[in-house]
Amino acid sequence: MSIVQTIVKKLENLPLEKQQEVLNFVELLHLNSGADTDVSEEDETPESVLTKAAQFIGCLEGPADLSTNKNYLEGYGRS
């Protein structure tokens, strides 16, 4: 199964409201990638991705950070 098929399958299992939030987030990422940009950079005040994505923060469930799984920290700081 391709990554696109996996993403679509997982997206279909989400409630409609969450699907729309994810699609809005993907659109935001696409717009920030610079693809198909019609607005000149001179006309816009620079904004961080954090500012633009603020409405999506916390819309998905999961651990607050990777330190909740100590395996991610194993060997950290060792040369």
PDB file of N, CA, C and O in Angstrom:
ATOM      1  N   MET A   1       0.856  -1.176   0.000  1.00  0.00           N
ATOM      2  CA  MET A   1       0.000   0.000   0.000  1.00  0.00           C
ATOM      3  C   MET A   1       0.898   1.234   0.000  1.00  0.00           C
ATOM      4  O   MET A   1       1.832   1.318   0.797  1.00  0.00           O
ATOM      5  N   SER A   2       0.625   2.187  -0.883  1.00  0.00           N
ATOM      6  CA  SER A   2       1.435   3.396  -0.968  1.00  0.00           C
ATOM      7  C   SER A   2       1.126   4.328   0.205  1.00  0.00           C
ATOM      8  O   SER A   2       0.110   4.185   0.885  1.00  0.00           O
ATOM      9  N   ILE A   3       2.015   5.269   0.418  1.00  0.00           N
ATOM     10  CA  ILE A   3       1.825   6.232   1.520  1.00  0.00           C
ATOM     11  C   ILE A   3       0.550   7.048   1.294  1.00  0.00           C
ATOM     12  O   ILE A   3      -0.159   7.371   2.248  1.00  0.00           O
ATOM     13  N   VAL A   4       0.264   7.376   0.053  1.00  0.00           N
ATOM     14  CA  VAL A   4      -0.949   8.148  -0.248  1.00  0.00           C
ATOM     15  C   VAL A   4      -2.198   7.336   0.101  1.00  0.00           C
ATOM     16  O   VAL A   4      -3.143   7.863   0.688  1.00  0.00           O
ATOM     17  N   GLN A   5      -2.197   6.055  -0.261  1.00  0.00           N
ATOM     18  CA  GLN A   5      -3.342   5.200   0.064  1.00  0.00           C
ATOM     19  C   GLN A   5      -3.505   5.059   1.577  1.00  0.00           C
ATOM     20  O   GLN A   5      -4.623   5.061   2.093  1.00  0.00           O
ATOM     21  N   THR A   6      -2.384   4.936   2.279  1.00  0.00           N
ATOM     22  CA  THR A   6      -2.430   4.831   3.736  1.00  0.00           C
ATOM     23  C   THR A   6      -3.014   6.098   4.344  1.00  0.00           C
ATOM     24  O   THR A   6      -3.854   6.028   5.241  1.00  0.00           O
ATOM     25  N   ILE A   7      -2.576   7.249   3.863  1.00  0.00           N
ATOM     26  CA  ILE A   7      -3.069   8.534   4.378  1.00  0.00           C
ATOM     27  C   ILE A   7      -4.560   8.671   4.103  1.00  0.00           C
ATOM     28  O   ILE A   7      -5.321   9.062   4.989  1.00  0.00           O
ATOM     29  N   VAL A   8      -4.979   8.355   2.892  1.00  0.00           N
ATOM     30  CA  VAL A   8      -6.398   8.469   2.531  1.00  0.00           C
ATOM     31  C   VAL A   8      -7.237   7.543   3.401  1.00  0.00           C
ATOM     32  O   VAL A   8      -8.307   7.931   3.870  1.00  0.00           O
ATOM     33  N   LYS A   9      -6.759   6.321   3.620  1.00  0.00           N
ATOM     34  CA  LYS A   9      -7.509   5.361   4.445  1.00  0.00           C
ATOM     35  C   LYS A   9      -7.661   5.897   5.878  1.00  0.00           C
ATOM     36  O   LYS A   9      -8.745   5.827   6.457  1.00  0.00           O
ATOM     37  N   LYS A  10      -6.575   6.428   6.442  1.00  0.00           N
ATOM     38  CA  LYS A  10      -6.639   6.966   7.805  1.00  0.00           C
ATOM     39  C   LYS A  10      -7.534   8.199   7.855  1.00  0.00           C
ATOM     40  O   LYS A  10      -8.277   8.394   8.816  1.00  0.00           O
ATOM     41  N   LEU A  11      -7.462   9.026   6.825  1.00  0.00           N
ATOM     42  CA  LEU A  11      -8.291  10.229   6.769  1.00  0.00           C
ATOM     43  C   LEU A  11      -9.774   9.861   6.711  1.00  0.00           C
ATOM     44  O   LEU A  11     -10.605  10.517   7.338  1.00  0.00           O
ATOM     45  N   GLU A  12     -10.099   8.818   5.962  1.00  0.00           N
ATOM     46  CA  GLU A  12     -11.498   8.384   5.849  1.00  0.00           C
ATOM     47  C   GLU A  12     -12.050   7.882   7.181  1.00  0.00           C
ATOM     48  O   GLU A  12     -13.260   7.933   7.403  1.00  0.00           O
ATOM     49  N   ASN A  13     -11.185   7.401   8.064  1.00  0.00           N
ATOM     50  CA  ASN A  13     -11.633   6.884   9.354  1.00  0.00           C
ATOM     51  C   ASN A  13     -11.865   7.986  10.390  1.00  0.00           C
ATOM     52  O   ASN A  13     -12.415   7.724  11.459  1.00  0.00           O
ATOM     53  N   LEU A  14     -11.453   9.206  10.079  1.00  0.00           N
ATOM     54  CA  LEU A  14     -11.656  10.324  11.001  1.00  0.00           C
ATOM     55  C   LEU A  14     -13.070  10.870  10.869  1.00  0.00           C
ATOM     56  O   LEU A  14     -13.688  10.741   9.812  1.00  0.00           O
ATOM     57  N   PRO A  15     -13.588  11.480  11.933  1.00  0.00           N
ATOM     58  CA  PRO A  15     -14.879  12.167  11.816  1.00  0.00           C
ATOM     59  C   PRO A  15     -14.766  13.313  10.800  1.00  0.00           C
ATOM     60  O   PRO A  15     -13.677  13.842  10.579  1.00  0.00           O
ATOM     61  N   LEU A  16     -15.880  13.687  10.191  1.00  0.00           N
ATOM     62  CA  LEU A  16     -15.900  14.707   9.143  1.00  0.00           C
ATOM     63  C   LEU A  16     -15.223  16.004   9.580  1.00  0.00           C
ATOM     64  O   LEU A  16     -14.481  16.608   8.806  1.00  0.00           O
ATOM     65  N   GLU A  17     -15.475  16.434  10.817  1.00  0.00           N
ATOM     66  CA  GLU A  17     -14.879  17.679  11.316  1.00  0.00           C
ATOM     67  C   GLU A  17     -13.354  17.585  11.341  1.00  0.00           C
ATOM     68  O   GLU A  17     -12.665  18.526  10.947  1.00  0.00           O
ATOM     69  N   LYS A  18     -12.831  16.458  11.801  1.00  0.00           N
ATOM     70  CA  LYS A  18     -11.381  16.261  11.858  1.00  0.00           C
ATOM     71  C   LYS A  18     -10.798  16.152  10.454  1.00  0.00           C
ATOM     72  O   LYS A  18      -9.686  16.623  10.210  1.00  0.00           O
ATOM     73  N   GLN A  19     -11.539  15.534   9.521  1.00  0.00           N
ATOM     74  CA  GLN A  19     -11.075  15.446   8.139  1.00  0.00           C
ATOM     75  C   GLN A  19     -10.848  16.850   7.585  1.00  0.00           C
ATOM     76  O   GLN A  19      -9.834  17.111   6.938  1.00  0.00           O
ATOM     77  N   GLN A  20     -11.788  17.746   7.839  1.00  0.00           N
ATOM     78  CA  GLN A  20     -11.684  19.109   7.331  1.00  0.00           C
ATOM     79  C   GLN A  20     -10.496  19.828   7.956  1.00  0.00           C
ATOM     80  O   GLN A  20      -9.798  20.575   7.272  1.00  0.00           O
ATOM     81  N   GLU A  21     -10.258  19.610   9.252  1.00  0.00           N
ATOM     82  CA  GLU A  21      -9.110  20.229   9.915  1.00  0.00           C
ATOM     83  C   GLU A  21      -7.801  19.754   9.295  1.00  0.00           C
ATOM     84  O   GLU A  21      -6.895  20.553   9.061  1.00  0.00           O
ATOM     85  N   VAL A  22      -7.705  18.454   9.029  1.00  0.00           N
ATOM     86  CA  VAL A  22      -6.494  17.902   8.424  1.00  0.00           C
ATOM     87  C   VAL A  22      -6.307  18.459   7.015  1.00  0.00           C
ATOM     88  O   VAL A  22      -5.198  18.838   6.640  1.00  0.00           O
ATOM     89  N   LEU A  23      -7.376  18.508   6.241  1.00  0.00           N
ATOM     90  CA  LEU A  23      -7.284  19.045   4.882  1.00  0.00           C
ATOM     91  C   LEU A  23      -6.887  20.524   4.892  1.00  0.00           C
ATOM     92  O   LEU A  23      -6.110  20.966   4.045  1.00  0.00           O
ATOM     93  N   ASN A  24      -7.416  21.279   5.843  1.00  0.00           N
ATOM     94  CA  ASN A  24      -7.016  22.684   5.966  1.00  0.00           C
ATOM     95  C   ASN A  24      -5.533  22.800   6.298  1.00  0.00           C
ATOM     96  O   ASN A  24      -4.839  23.674   5.778  1.00  0.00           O
ATOM     97  N   PHE A  25      -5.054  21.917   7.164  1.00  0.00           N
ATOM     98  CA  PHE A  25      -3.643  21.929   7.540  1.00  0.00           C
ATOM     99  C   PHE A  25      -2.758  21.582   6.339  1.00  0.00           C
ATOM    100  O   PHE A  25      -1.719  22.209   6.128  1.00  0.00           O
ATOM    101  N   VAL A  26      -3.170  20.586   5.557  1.00  0.00           N
ATOM    102  CA  VAL A  26      -2.407  20.204   4.362  1.00  0.00           C
ATOM    103  C   VAL A  26      -2.379  21.366   3.373  1.00  0.00           C
ATOM    104  O   VAL A  26      -1.347  21.643   2.762  1.00  0.00           O
ATOM    105  N   GLU A  27      -3.499  22.035   3.221  1.00  0.00           N
ATOM    106  CA  GLU A  27      -3.554  23.197   2.330  1.00  0.00           C
ATOM    107  C   GLU A  27      -2.622  24.302   2.816  1.00  0.00           C
ATOM    108  O   GLU A  27      -1.944  24.949   2.017  1.00  0.00           O
ATOM    109  N   LEU A  28      -2.593  24.511   4.127  1.00  0.00           N
ATOM    110  CA  LEU A  28      -1.696  25.508   4.714  1.00  0.00           C
ATOM    111  C   LEU A  28      -0.238  25.159   4.412  1.00  0.00           C
ATOM    112  O   LEU A  28       0.543  26.032   4.031  1.00  0.00           O
ATOM    113  N   LEU A  29       0.127  23.897   4.579  1.00  0.00           N
ATOM    114  CA  LEU A  29       1.487  23.463   4.279  1.00  0.00           C
ATOM    115  C   LEU A  29       1.813  23.672   2.807  1.00  0.00           C
ATOM    116  O   LEU A  29       2.915  24.097   2.462  1.00  0.00           O
ATOM    117  N   HIS A  30       0.854  23.374   1.945  1.00  0.00           N
ATOM    118  CA  HIS A  30       1.054  23.551   0.509  1.00  0.00           C
ATOM    119  C   HIS A  30       1.277  25.036   0.180  1.00  0.00           C
ATOM    120  O   HIS A  30       2.168  25.377  -0.598  1.00  0.00           O
ATOM    121  N   LEU A  31       0.476  25.898   0.769  1.00  0.00           N
ATOM    122  CA  LEU A  31       0.624  27.332   0.520  1.00  0.00           C
ATOM    123  C   LEU A  31       1.975  27.846   1.014  1.00  0.00           C
ATOM    124  O   LEU A  31       2.593  28.693   0.370  1.00  0.00           O
ATOM    125  N   ASN A  32       2.432  27.333   2.155  1.00  0.00           N
ATOM    126  CA  ASN A  32       3.710  27.774   2.707  1.00  0.00           C
ATOM    127  C   ASN A  32       4.907  27.204   1.954  1.00  0.00           C
ATOM    128  O   ASN A  32       6.031  27.676   2.130  1.00  0.00           O
ATOM    129  N   SER A  33       4.675  26.190   1.115  1.00  0.00           N
ATOM    130  CA  SER A  33       5.775  25.602   0.359  1.00  0.00           C
ATOM    131  C   SER A  33       6.190  26.496  -0.797  1.00  0.00           C
ATOM    132  O   SER A  33       7.251  26.294  -1.387  1.00  0.00           O
ATOM    133  N   GLY A  34       5.361  27.486  -1.128  1.00  0.00           N
ATOM    134  CA  GLY A  34       5.681  28.399  -2.217  1.00  0.00           C
ATOM    135  C   GLY A  34       5.117  27.938  -3.546  1.00  0.00           C
ATOM    136  O   GLY A  34       5.252  28.652  -4.540  1.00  0.00           O
ATOM    137  N   ALA A  35       4.502  26.791  -3.602  1.00  0.00           N
ATOM    138  CA  ALA A  35       3.931  26.288  -4.845  1.00  0.00           C
ATOM    139  C   ALA A  35       2.673  27.074  -5.199  1.00  0.00           C
ATOM    140  O   ALA A  35       1.837  27.349  -4.338  1.00  0.00           O
ATOM    141  N   ASP A  36       2.549  27.427  -6.462  1.00  0.00           N
ATOM    142  CA  ASP A  36       1.367  28.137  -6.967  1.00  0.00           C
ATOM    143  C   ASP A  36       1.083  29.429  -6.206  1.00  0.00           C
ATOM    144  O   ASP A  36      -0.077  29.741  -5.935  1.00  0.00           O
ATOM    145  N   THR A  37       2.110  30.174  -5.860  1.00  0.00           N
ATOM    146  CA  THR A  37       1.917  31.421  -5.138  1.00  0.00           C
ATOM    147  C   THR A  37       1.676  32.552  -6.120  1.00  0.00           C
ATOM    148  O   THR A  37       2.513  32.821  -6.982  1.00  0.00           O
ATOM    149  N   ASP A  38       0.525  33.218  -5.992  1.00  0.00           N
ATOM    150  CA  ASP A  38       0.182  34.332  -6.875  1.00  0.00           C
ATOM    151  C   ASP A  38       0.503  35.680  -6.249  1.00  0.00           C
ATOM    152  O   ASP A  38       0.631  36.675  -6.963  1.00  0.00           O
ATOM    153  N   VAL A  39       0.635  35.728  -4.944  1.00  0.00           N
ATOM    154  CA  VAL A  39       0.874  36.982  -4.241  1.00  0.00           C
ATOM    155  C   VAL A  39       2.365  37.223  -4.175  1.00  0.00           C
ATOM    156  O   VAL A  39       3.132  36.324  -3.830  1.00  0.00           O
ATOM    157  N   SER A  40       2.784  38.446  -4.509  1.00  0.00           N
ATOM    158  CA  SER A  40       4.215  38.738  -4.450  1.00  0.00           C
ATOM    159  C   SER A  40       4.651  38.825  -2.994  1.00  0.00           C
ATOM    160  O   SER A  40       3.874  39.209  -2.120  1.00  0.00           O
ATOM    161  N   GLU A  41       5.882  38.469  -2.753  1.00  0.00           N
ATOM    162  CA  GLU A  41       6.419  38.446  -1.391  1.00  0.00           C
ATOM    163  C   GLU A  41       6.479  39.847  -0.788  1.00  0.00           C
ATOM    164  O   GLU A  41       6.468  39.990   0.435  1.00  0.00           O
ATOM    165  N   GLU A  42       6.543  40.878  -1.621  1.00  0.00           N
ATOM    166  CA  GLU A  42       6.630  42.252  -1.128  1.00  0.00           C
ATOM    167  C   GLU A  42       5.328  42.702  -0.470  1.00  0.00           C
ATOM    168  O   GLU A  42       5.343  43.560   0.413  1.00  0.00           O
ATOM    169  N   ASP A  43       4.206  42.128  -0.893  1.00  0.00           N
ATOM    170  CA  ASP A  43       2.896  42.540  -0.388  1.00  0.00           C
ATOM    171  C   ASP A  43       2.545  41.905   0.948  1.00  0.00           C
ATOM    172  O   ASP A  43       1.611  42.355   1.612  1.00  0.00           O
ATOM    173  N   GLU A  44       3.268  40.875   1.355  1.00  0.00           N
ATOM    174  CA  GLU A  44       2.930  40.155   2.571  1.00  0.00           C
ATOM    175  C   GLU A  44       3.897  40.474   3.700  1.00  0.00           C
ATOM    176  O   GLU A  44       5.100  40.638   3.494  1.00  0.00           O
ATOM    177  N   THR A  45       3.340  40.556   4.885  1.00  0.00           N
ATOM    178  CA  THR A  45       4.171  40.662   6.075  1.00  0.00           C
ATOM    179  C   THR A  45       4.559  39.241   6.449  1.00  0.00           C
ATOM    180  O   THR A  45       3.684  38.382   6.561  1.00  0.00           O
ATOM    181  N   PRO A  46       5.845  38.967   6.646  1.00  0.00           N
ATOM    182  CA  PRO A  46       6.252  37.593   6.969  1.00  0.00           C
ATOM    183  C   PRO A  46       5.595  37.095   8.256  1.00  0.00           C
ATOM    184  O   PRO A  46       5.538  37.814   9.254  1.00  0.00           O
ATOM    185  N   GLU A  47       5.107  35.874   8.222  1.00  0.00           N
ATOM    186  CA  GLU A  47       4.525  35.228   9.395  1.00  0.00           C
ATOM    187  C   GLU A  47       5.197  33.881   9.562  1.00  0.00           C
ATOM    188  O   GLU A  47       5.604  33.251   8.586  1.00  0.00           O
ATOM    189  N   SER A  48       5.309  33.447  10.793  1.00  0.00           N
ATOM    190  CA  SER A  48       5.882  32.125  11.039  1.00  0.00           C
ATOM    191  C   SER A  48       4.830  31.056  10.773  1.00  0.00           C
ATOM    192  O   SER A  48       3.631  31.333  10.783  1.00  0.00           O
ATOM    193  N   VAL A  49       5.293  29.836  10.537  1.00  0.00           N
ATOM    194  CA  VAL A  49       4.375  28.714  10.360  1.00  0.00           C
ATOM    195  C   VAL A  49       3.579  28.511  11.645  1.00  0.00           C
ATOM    196  O   VAL A  49       2.402  28.154  11.598  1.00  0.00           O
ATOM    197  N   LEU A  50       4.217  28.738  12.794  1.00  0.00           N
ATOM    198  CA  LEU A  50       3.512  28.600  14.068  1.00  0.00           C
ATOM    199  C   LEU A  50       2.312  29.540  14.126  1.00  0.00           C
ATOM    200  O   LEU A  50       1.234  29.138  14.564  1.00  0.00           O
ATOM    201  N   THR A  51       2.485  30.775  13.692  1.00  0.00           N
ATOM    202  CA  THR A  51       1.391  31.746  13.698  1.00  0.00           C
ATOM    203  C   THR A  51       0.269  31.301  12.756  1.00  0.00           C
ATOM    204  O   THR A  51      -0.909  31.362  13.106  1.00  0.00           O
ATOM    205  N   LYS A  52       0.650  30.857  11.566  1.00  0.00           N
ATOM    206  CA  LYS A  52      -0.358  30.455  10.584  1.00  0.00           C
ATOM    207  C   LYS A  52      -1.065  29.164  10.986  1.00  0.00           C
ATOM    208  O   LYS A  52      -2.237  28.975  10.659  1.00  0.00           O
ATOM    209  N   ALA A  53      -0.368  28.277  11.688  1.00  0.00           N
ATOM    210  CA  ALA A  53      -0.947  26.980  12.052  1.00  0.00           C
ATOM    211  C   ALA A  53      -1.535  26.969  13.460  1.00  0.00           C
ATOM    212  O   ALA A  53      -1.931  25.910  13.946  1.00  0.00           O
ATOM    213  N   ALA A  54      -1.599  28.107  14.118  1.00  0.00           N
ATOM    214  CA  ALA A  54      -2.045  28.172  15.512  1.00  0.00           C
ATOM    215  C   ALA A  54      -3.421  27.545  15.714  1.00  0.00           C
ATOM    216  O   ALA A  54      -3.670  26.925  16.748  1.00  0.00           O
ATOM    217  N   GLN A  55      -4.311  27.697  14.743  1.00  0.00           N
ATOM    218  CA  GLN A  55      -5.666  27.151  14.895  1.00  0.00           C
ATOM    219  C   GLN A  55      -5.677  25.622  14.888  1.00  0.00           C
ATOM    220  O   GLN A  55      -6.654  25.010  15.321  1.00  0.00           O
ATOM    221  N   PHE A  56      -4.600  25.001  14.401  1.00  0.00           N
ATOM    222  CA  PHE A  56      -4.548  23.545  14.317  1.00  0.00           C
ATOM    223  C   PHE A  56      -3.822  22.894  15.488  1.00  0.00           C
ATOM    224  O   PHE A  56      -3.843  21.672  15.633  1.00  0.00           O
ATOM    225  N   ILE A  57      -3.183  23.706  16.320  1.00  0.00           N
ATOM    226  CA  ILE A  57      -2.428  23.162  17.442  1.00  0.00           C
ATOM    227  C   ILE A  57      -3.397  22.496  18.421  1.00  0.00           C
ATOM    228  O   ILE A  57      -4.363  23.109  18.877  1.00  0.00           O
ATOM    229  N   GLY A  58      -3.121  21.244  18.727  1.00  0.00           N
ATOM    230  CA  GLY A  58      -3.948  20.496  19.663  1.00  0.00           C
ATOM    231  C   GLY A  58      -5.156  19.824  19.046  1.00  0.00           C
ATOM    232  O   GLY A  58      -5.967  19.251  19.774  1.00  0.00           O
ATOM    233  N   CYS A  59      -5.310  19.872  17.718  1.00  0.00           N
ATOM    234  CA  CYS A  59      -6.497  19.260  17.101  1.00  0.00           C
ATOM    235  C   CYS A  59      -6.345  17.750  16.931  1.00  0.00           C
ATOM    236  O   CYS A  59      -7.327  17.059  16.661  1.00  0.00           O
ATOM    237  N   LEU A  60      -5.143  17.239  17.082  1.00  0.00           N
ATOM    238  CA  LEU A  60      -4.916  15.800  16.980  1.00  0.00           C
ATOM    239  C   LEU A  60      -4.482  15.251  18.324  1.00  0.00           C
ATOM    240  O   LEU A  60      -3.904  15.967  19.142  1.00  0.00           O
ATOM    241  N   GLU A  61      -4.764  13.981  18.549  1.00  0.00           N
ATOM    242  CA  GLU A  61      -4.395  13.369  19.811  1.00  0.00           C
ATOM    243  C   GLU A  61      -3.031  12.696  19.691  1.00  0.00           C
ATOM    244  O   GLU A  61      -2.633  12.254  18.614  1.00  0.00           O
ATOM    245  N   GLY A  62      -2.336  12.627  20.801  1.00  0.00           N
ATOM    246  CA  GLY A  62      -1.041  11.959  20.834  1.00  0.00           C
ATOM    247  C   GLY A  62      -0.250  12.459  22.022  1.00  0.00           C
ATOM    248  O   GLY A  62      -0.729  13.299  22.785  1.00  0.00           O
ATOM    249  N   PRO A  63       0.970  11.944  22.186  1.00  0.00           N
ATOM    250  CA  PRO A  63       1.775  12.390  23.326  1.00  0.00           C
ATOM    251  C   PRO A  63       2.189  13.854  23.139  1.00  0.00           C
ATOM    252  O   PRO A  63       2.365  14.325  22.015  1.00  0.00           O
ATOM    253  N   ALA A  64       2.338  14.549  24.245  1.00  0.00           N
ATOM    254  CA  ALA A  64       2.742  15.959  24.183  1.00  0.00           C
ATOM    255  C   ALA A  64       4.138  16.098  23.597  1.00  0.00           C
ATOM    256  O   ALA A  64       4.412  17.042  22.856  1.00  0.00           O
ATOM    257  N   ASP A  65       5.016  15.166  23.925  1.00  0.00           N
ATOM    258  CA  ASP A  65       6.343  15.159  23.331  1.00  0.00           C
ATOM    259  C   ASP A  65       6.910  13.746  23.339  1.00  0.00           C
ATOM    260  O   ASP A  65       6.367  12.848  23.984  1.00  0.00           O
ATOM    261  N   LEU A  66       8.001  13.563  22.620  1.00  0.00           N
ATOM    262  CA  LEU A  66       8.552  12.218  22.474  1.00  0.00           C
ATOM    263  C   LEU A  66       9.166  11.677  23.750  1.00  0.00           C
ATOM    264  O   LEU A  66       9.462  10.485  23.831  1.00  0.00           O
ATOM    265  N   SER A  67       9.365  12.528  24.754  1.00  0.00           N
ATOM    266  CA  SER A  67       9.987  12.052  25.992  1.00  0.00           C
ATOM    267  C   SER A  67       9.054  11.134  26.777  1.00  0.00           C
ATOM    268  O   SER A  67       9.474  10.516  27.755  1.00  0.00           O
ATOM    269  N   THR A  68       7.782  11.040  26.352  1.00  0.00           N
ATOM    270  CA  THR A  68       6.883  10.114  27.036  1.00  0.00           C
ATOM    271  C   THR A  68       7.259   8.669  26.722  1.00  0.00           C
ATOM    272  O   THR A  68       6.875   7.757  27.455  1.00  0.00           O
ATOM    273  N   ASN A  69       8.005   8.453  25.640  1.00  0.00           N
ATOM    274  CA  ASN A  69       8.518   7.132  25.301  1.00  0.00           C
ATOM    275  C   ASN A  69      10.031   7.179  25.503  1.00  0.00           C
ATOM    276  O   ASN A  69      10.754   7.728  24.671  1.00  0.00           O
ATOM    277  N   LYS A  70      10.496   6.619  26.580  1.00  0.00           N
ATOM    278  CA  LYS A  70      11.914   6.719  26.958  1.00  0.00           C
ATOM    279  C   LYS A  70      12.846   6.104  25.909  1.00  0.00           C
ATOM    280  O   LYS A  70      14.036   6.420  25.889  1.00  0.00           O
ATOM    281  N   ASN A  71      12.322   5.227  25.032  1.00  0.00           N
ATOM    282  CA  ASN A  71      13.164   4.649  23.983  1.00  0.00           C
ATOM    283  C   ASN A  71      13.696   5.720  23.030  1.00  0.00           C
ATOM    284  O   ASN A  71      14.787   5.567  22.481  1.00  0.00           O
ATOM    285  N   TYR A  72      12.941   6.798  22.829  1.00  0.00           N
ATOM    286  CA  TYR A  72      13.392   7.869  21.959  1.00  0.00           C
ATOM    287  C   TYR A  72      14.605   8.598  22.556  1.00  0.00           C
ATOM    288  O   TYR A  72      15.406   9.176  21.821  1.00  0.00           O
ATOM    289  N   LEU A  73      14.734   8.569  23.857  1.00  0.00           N
ATOM    290  CA  LEU A  73      15.812   9.287  24.516  1.00  0.00           C
ATOM    291  C   LEU A  73      17.032   8.398  24.781  1.00  0.00           C
ATOM    292  O   LEU A  73      18.068   8.886  25.233  1.00  0.00           O
ATOM    293  N   GLU A  74      16.912   7.109  24.505  1.00  0.00           N
ATOM    294  CA  GLU A  74      18.000   6.194  24.765  1.00  0.00           C
ATOM    295  C   GLU A  74      19.242   6.590  23.970  1.00  0.00           C
ATOM    296  O   GLU A  74      19.182   6.728  22.748  1.00  0.00           O
ATOM    297  N   GLY A  75      20.359   6.771  24.661  1.00  0.00           N
ATOM    298  CA  GLY A  75      21.606   7.135  24.001  1.00  0.00           C
ATOM    299  C   GLY A  75      21.746   8.617  23.672  1.00  0.00           C
ATOM    300  O   GLY A  75      22.758   9.032  23.105  1.00  0.00           O
ATOM    301  N   TYR A  76      20.753   9.409  24.016  1.00  0.00           N
ATOM    302  CA  TYR A  76      20.804  10.832  23.725  1.00  0.00           C
ATOM    303  C   TYR A  76      21.954  11.492  24.473  1.00  0.00           C
ATOM    304  O   TYR A  76      22.104  11.282  25.677  1.00  0.00           O
ATOM    305  N   GLY A  77      22.753  12.271  23.796  1.00  0.00           N
ATOM    306  CA  GLY A  77      23.847  13.004  24.417  1.00  0.00           C
ATOM    307  C   GLY A  77      25.155  12.222  24.494  1.00  0.00           C
ATOM    308  O   GLY A  77      26.164  12.736  24.977  1.00  0.00           O
ATOM    309  N   ARG A  78      25.135  10.999  24.024  1.00  0.00           N
ATOM    310  CA  ARG A  78      26.359  10.204  24.015  1.00  0.00           C
ATOM    311  C   ARG A  78      27.022  10.282  22.654  1.00  0.00           C
ATOM    312  O   ARG A  78      26.343  10.344  21.629  1.00  0.00           O
ATOM    313  N   SER A  79      28.320  10.278  22.641  1.00  0.00           N
ATOM    314  CA  SER A  79      29.052  10.347  21.369  1.00  0.00           C
ATOM    315  C   SER A  79      29.347   8.986  20.815  1.00  0.00           C
ATOM    316  O   SER A  79      29.955   8.870  19.751  1.00  0.00           O
TER     317      SER A  79
END
